[in-house]
Amino acid sequence: EVQLVESGGGLVQVGGSLRLSCAASGFTFDDYAIGWFRQAPGKEREGVSCISGSDRSVYYADSVKGRFTISSDNAKNTVYLQMNSLKPEDTAVYYCAADLLDYYCSGYGIPSYKYDYWGQGIQVTVSS
């Protein structure tokens, strides 16, 4: 059974940092792209960052470029999202998801509807 579990969210002040973790099980980690998405109240789900399965290339949305870093630990089947210089507009529920085709992680964006398996989501709140 494919399972993705997020952890590491919480409340942080403006300018602070958090590291989210996405622990994956039930599939060969290297075969799939893993994406991080977020959804704020009243807004559409947004692709934030992703890492491909094949060559571990990474992509970031413009809104987080230079502040967020995605990485992976294959031995732990875990993908991380290090979030620095957090802003109030980063407040959202964050999700990780897996793309079984390892195709939808590129400079053309991270389409959420193309991702197949999702975690339950975790709240990140940035207070001003």
C-alpha positions in Angstrom: 0.0 0.0 0.0 1.4 3.4 -1.0 1.6 5.7 1.9 2.9 9.3 2.4 3.1 10.9 5.8 4.0 14.5 6.4 5.5 15.8 9.6 7.3 18.9 10.9 4.6 21.6 10.5 3.5 24.1 13.1 3.5 27.7 14.1 6.5 29.9 13.4 7.1 33.7 13.4 7.8 35.7 10.3 11.4 35.1 9.1 11.6 31.8 10.9 12.2 28.3 9.5 10.6 24.9 9.5 11.5 21.6 7.9 8.8 19.4 6.6 9.3 15.7 6.1 7.5 13.3 3.8 8.0 9.7 4.7 7.1 7.3 1.9 6.3 3.6 1.9 4.8 1.0 -0.3 6.7 1.9 -3.5 10.2 2.1 -4.9 11.2 5.6 -3.8 13.6 6.3 -6.7 10.9 5.6 -9.4 8.6 8.4 -8.6 8.7 12.2 -8.5 7.7 13.7 -5.2 6.0 17.0 -5.0 5.2 19.4 -2.2 2.0 21.4 -2.5 0.1 23.8 -0.4 -3.4 25.1 -0.1 -4.4 28.2 1.8 -8.1 28.9 2.8 -10.1 30.0 -0.2 -7.2 29.4 -2.7 -6.4 26.7 -5.1 -3.8 24.1 -4.4 -0.3 25.3 -5.5 2.7 23.3 -6.5 5.6 24.5 -4.4 8.5 22.2 -5.2 9.3 18.8 -6.5 12.1 16.3 -7.0 12.2 13.8 -9.8 12.8 10.1 -9.2 15.2 9.4 -12.0 17.8 12.1 -11.7 16.8 14.0 -8.6 16.4 17.2 -10.5 14.4 19.8 -8.5 12.0 22.6 -9.3 10.6 25.5 -7.3 7.7 27.8 -7.7 8.7 31.4 -8.1 7.0 32.3 -4.8 9.4 30.1 -2.8 12.6 30.2 -4.9 15.6 31.1 -2.9 13.8 30.4 0.4 12.8 26.7 0.2 15.0 23.7 -0.5 13.8 20.2 -1.3 16.0 17.2 -0.7 15.7 13.5 -0.3 17.2 10.7 1.7 16.8 7.5 -0.3 17.9 5.3 2.6 15.0 6.7 4.7 12.5 7.0 1.8 12.0 10.5 2.9 11.8 13.9 1.1 12.3 17.1 3.0 11.3 20.7 2.4 13.4 23.2 4.3 11.5 26.4 4.5 13.5 29.6 5.5 12.6 33.2 5.7 8.9 32.3 6.1 6.3 34.9 5.3 2.6 35.1 6.3 1.6 34.2 2.8 3.3 30.8 3.3 0.6 29.9 5.7 -1.3 26.9 4.3 -1.8 23.2 4.6 1.2 21.5 3.0 0.9 18.2 1.2 3.4 15.8 -0.3 2.4 13.7 -3.2 3.9 11.1 -5.6 3.8 11.1 -9.4 4.0 7.5 -10.5 5.1 8.4 -14.0 8.0 10.5 -12.7 7.1 13.0 -15.4 5.4 16.0 -13.8 8.3 17.7 -12.1 9.8 20.2 -14.4 10.1 23.9 -15.3 6.7 23.7 -16.8 5.2 23.5 -13.3 3.8 20.9 -10.9 0.3 20.0 -11.8 -1.4 18.6 -8.7 -4.0 16.7 -10.8 -1.3 14.6 -12.2 0.0 13.3 -8.9 -1.4 10.0 -7.8 -0.9 9.5 -4.1 -1.2 12.1 -1.4 -0.4 12.5 2.2 -2.9 13.8 4.7 -1.5 17.3 4.9 0.0 19.3 7.7 -0.6 22.8 8.8 2.0 25.5 8.6 1.2 28.9 10.1 3.4 31.9 9.9 2.5 34.6 12.4 3.4 38.3 11.9 
